[in-house]
């Protein structure tokens, strides 16, 4: 039996991040009961129920998760938080893979298990596709560092065979939000009139508007056919050059200063190479086939909404 539209109990990791904040706000507005799974050192004023966890010490108060209908797992260190030093790579991996294993272990111990688990992943799973061919959920795993992290991240979200938990691996694209992520870092540069395409500008950006994500999650929760990998991207990916021109248009700023690829490699190393110079034309095949209707399918519309422009 699936989850109904009526009020249900939803537990969320990563609830203080940009995506998590939007998700909590949306589901609370829909009348659902929210439980935040927070680190021991996180100080947050909230009326929501709180369950504490600590990945390093492998502790999680699983009793606080009893009776929840849905668990949304978004926790993970910021993939673009800094250059990928060996130490930061270990943090990126541990916060995702070890965190997921800890959550799964706790869920397996529950007497009343959730019906659905939405577990975050990323389109980095597919690696880079320079030829810009269409990529969907049927495509194979990439061969770079980020692809391997995504693969192990998803493999960690496997439950005991005796459970009837439906698991969705949300392969999330470049999230367009005003308060975080890549867009927030671009806005000041463009407002100063210093925006421009990166390298050739031909690399594809498979994006998703932040306000679209809660609607997609609701769709995934309500539709029992949605299981396994699902790409959370808009149906119209764009090249970096197209993205740059559109952002400049929305902000009413010139786009004249291209950023050379060697500069990205020098400043940001492997992180910049992977996230800014590579790309893949990822499509939301399963969402479209399931009848999901995108609210923000067009980049201009998405940026105008996210940035509060008319």
C-alpha positions in Angstrom: 0.0 0.0 0.0 1.4 3.4 -1.0 1.4 6.8 0.6 -1.7 8.9 0.4 -2.0 12.7 -0.1 -3.3 13.0 3.4 -1.0 14.1 6.2 1.9 11.7 6.7 5.1 11.6 8.7 8.2 12.5 6.8 11.8 12.3 8.2 14.5 14.3 6.4 18.3 14.3 6.5 20.1 17.3 5.1 17.2 19.5 6.0 19.3 22.6 6.6 20.8 22.8 3.1 19.3 24.7 0.2 17.3 21.8 -1.2 16.4 20.5 2.3 15.1 23.8 3.4 12.8 24.1 0.3 11.6 20.5 0.8 10.8 21.0 4.5 8.9 24.2 3.8 6.8 22.7 1.0 5.8 19.5 2.8 5.0 21.4 6.0 2.7 23.7 4.0 1.0 20.6 2.7 0.1 19.6 6.3 2.7 16.8 6.7 4.5 16.1 10.0 8.2 16.8 9.6 11.1 15.1 11.6 14.6 16.5 11.0 17.5 14.1 11.3 20.3 16.5 12.5 23.9 16.1 13.5 24.7 16.3 17.2 26.4 19.7 16.8 23.6 21.3 14.7 21.9 24.1 16.6 18.5 24.9 15.0 15.4 26.6 16.4 12.6 24.5 15.0 9.1 23.3 16.1 9.8 20.1 14.1 10.6 16.8 15.8 14.4 16.2 15.9 16.4 13.0 15.7 20.1 13.2 16.3 22.8 11.2 14.4 26.6 11.2 14.1 28.2 9.5 11.1 31.7 9.3 12.6 30.5 7.5 15.7 27.9 5.6 13.8 25.1 6.6 16.1 21.5 7.4 15.2 18.5 7.3 17.5 16.5 4.9 15.4 13.6 4.8 17.8 12.8 8.4 16.7 12.1 7.1 13.2 9.4 4.6 14.2 6.2 5.0 12.3 7.4 7.4 9.6 5.8 7.0 6.2 8.6 8.6 4.1 12.3 9.2 4.6 14.0 11.7 2.4 17.8 11.4 2.5 19.7 14.5 1.3 22.7 14.7 3.6 26.2 15.1 2.1 29.1 17.5 2.2 29.0 20.3 -0.5 30.4 18.8 -3.7 31.6 22.3 -4.7 32.5 23.5 -1.3 36.3 23.6 -2.0 39.0 22.1 -4.2 39.0 18.3 -4.0 42.0 17.6 -1.8 42.5 14.0 -0.7 41.0 15.0 2.7 38.0 16.6 1.2 37.4 13.7 -1.2 37.2 11.4 1.9 34.7 13.8 3.5 32.6 13.9 0.3 32.6 10.1 0.2 32.0 9.4 3.9 29.2 12.0 4.3 27.3 10.3 1.5 28.2 6.6 1.6 28.8 6.1 5.3 25.8 8.4 6.1 23.6 6.3 3.9 24.8 3.0 5.4 24.1 4.4 8.9 20.6 5.5 7.9 19.8 2.1 6.3 21.0 0.2 9.3 18.7 2.3 11.5 15.7 1.8 9.2 16.3 -2.0 9.1 16.0 -2.1 12.9 12.5 -0.4 12.9 9.4 -2.3 13.8 7.3 0.0 11.6 9.4 0.8 8.5 8.7 3.6 6.0 6.9 2.8 2.8 9.2 5.0 0.7 12.8 6.2 0.9 13.9 8.9 -1.4 17.7 8.8 -1.4 19.7 11.6 -3.1 22.3 10.9 -5.8 23.5 13.0 -8.7 23.7 13.0 -12.5 27.4 12.8 -11.9 26.7 9.1 -11.9 26.9 9.2 -15.7 30.2 10.9 -16.0 31.0 13.3 -18.8 29.6 12.9 -22.3 31.5 15.4 -24.5 29.5 14.5 -27.7 26.3 15.7 -25.9 24.2 12.7 -26.8 21.0 12.1 -24.9 21.5 10.4 -21.5 18.8 8.9 -19.4 18.3 6.4 -16.6 19.2 3.4 -18.8 22.8 4.7 -19.4 25.8 3.2 -17.8 28.0 4.4 -15.0 30.7 6.9 -15.8 34.4 6.3 -15.0 35.5 9.4 -13.1 35.7 10.1 -9.3 32.2 11.6 -9.0 30.6 8.7 -10.9 32.2 6.2 -8.5 31.0 8.2 -5.4 27.4 8.3 -6.8 27.6 4.6 -7.6 28.6 3.7 -4.0 26.1 6.2 -2.6 23.3 4.4 -4.4 24.6 0.9 -3.6 24.6 1.9 0.1 20.8 2.4 0.0 19.9 -1.2 -0.1 17.6 -2.7 2.5 17.0 -6.2 3.8 15.3 -8.4 1.3 12.4 -9.0 3.6 11.4 -5.3 3.7 8.8 -3.9 1.4 10.4 -0.4 1.2 10.3 1.3 -2.1 13.6 3.1 -2.8 14.1 5.9 -5.3 17.6 7.1 -6.2 17.2 10.8 -7.1 19.9 11.7 -9.6 19.8 15.4 -9.1 21.1 17.9 -11.7 22.6 21.4 -11.3 20.2 23.0 -8.8 19.2 26.6 -9.6 18.6 28.3 -6.3 19.3 31.9 -5.2 20.8 31.1 -1.8 23.3 28.4 -2.7 24.9 26.2 -5.3 26.5 27.3 -8.5 24.0 30.0 -9.3 24.5 31.9 -6.1 28.2 32.1 -6.9 27.5 33.3 -10.4 25.1 36.1 -9.6 27.6 38.6 -8.1 30.0 38.1 -11.0 27.3 38.7 -13.6 26.0 41.7 -11.7 29.5 43.2 -11.9 29.3 42.7 -15.7 32.1 40.1 -15.6 30.0 37.1 -16.6 30.8 34.9 -19.6 30.9 31.4 -20.9 33.3 28.9 -19.5 36.0 27.5 -21.9 34.3 26.6 -25.2 30.8 26.9 -23.7 29.7 23.8 -25.4 29.6 21.6 -22.3 26.0 20.8 -21.4 24.3 21.8 -18.1 21.5 19.6 -17.0 19.7 21.8 -14.5 16.7 21.8 -12.3 14.9 24.7 -10.7 15.0 24.6 -6.9 11.2 25.1 -6.5 10.6 22.2 -8.9 12.2 19.7 -6.6 9.5 19.4 -3.9 6.9 18.9 -6.5 8.9 16.1 -8.1 9.5 14.5 -4.7 5.7 14.5 -4.0 5.2 12.8 -7.4 7.8 10.2 -6.5 6.1 9.5 -3.1 2.6 9.2 -4.5 3.4 7.1 -7.6 4.2 3.5 -6.6 5.7 2.8 -10.0 8.5 5.1 -9.3 11.4 3.0 -8.0 15.1 2.9 -8.7 17.0 5.6 -10.5 15.1 8.8 -11.5 16.8 11.8 -13.1 15.8 15.1 -11.4 16.5 17.4 -14.3 14.5 19.8 -16.4 13.5 18.5 -19.9 15.5 21.1 -21.7 19.2 21.0 -20.8 21.4 23.8 -22.3 25.0 24.4 -23.2 27.1 26.5 -20.8 27.0 29.3 -23.5 23.2 29.2 -23.7 23.0 29.2 -19.9 25.4 32.2 -19.7 23.4 34.2 -22.3 20.1 33.5 -20.6 21.4 34.4 -17.1 22.8 37.7 -18.5 19.5 38.4 -20.1 17.5 37.8 -16.9 19.9 39.9 -14.9 20.1 42.5 -17.7 23.9 42.4 -17.7 26.4 42.0 -20.5 28.0 38.6 -21.2 31.4 39.4 -22.6 34.2 37.9 -20.6 34.8 34.1 -21.3 36.6 32.1 -18.6 39.4 30.1 -20.1 39.5 26.4 -19.2 43.1 26.5 -18.0 42.0 29.1 -15.5 39.4 26.8 -14.1 41.9 24.0 -13.9 44.4 26.2 -12.1 42.0 27.7 -9.6 39.7 24.7 -8.9 41.6 21.6 -9.9 39.7 18.3 -10.4 36.5 19.8 -8.9 36.4 22.6 -11.5 37.3 20.2 -14.3 34.5 17.8 -13.4 31.8 20.3 -12.5 32.5 23.2 -14.9 34.4 21.9 -17.9 32.6 18.6 -18.3 28.9 17.8 -18.8 26.2 15.5 -19.9 22.9 16.0 -21.7 20.8 14.2 -19.1 17.0 13.9 -19.7 14.2 13.1 -17.2 12.9 10.2 -19.2 11.2 8.3 -16.3 9.5 11.4 -14.9 8.1 12.3 -18.3 6.9 8.7 -18.9 5.2 8.7 -15.5 3.2 11.8 -16.5 5.0 14.3 -14.4 4.2 17.9 -15.6 7.2 20.3 -15.1 6.3 23.7 -13.6 9.7 25.1 -14.7 10.7 23.4 -18.0 12.3 26.5 -19.6 15.5 28.0 -18.3 14.4 31.6 -18.8 11.3 30.9 -16.8 13.2 29.1 -14.1 15.8 31.8 -13.7 13.2 34.5 -13.7 11.3 32.8 -11.0 14.3 31.8 -8.8 15.8 35.3 -9.0 12.5 37.1 -8.5 12.7 38.9 -11.8 9.8 40.0 -14.1 
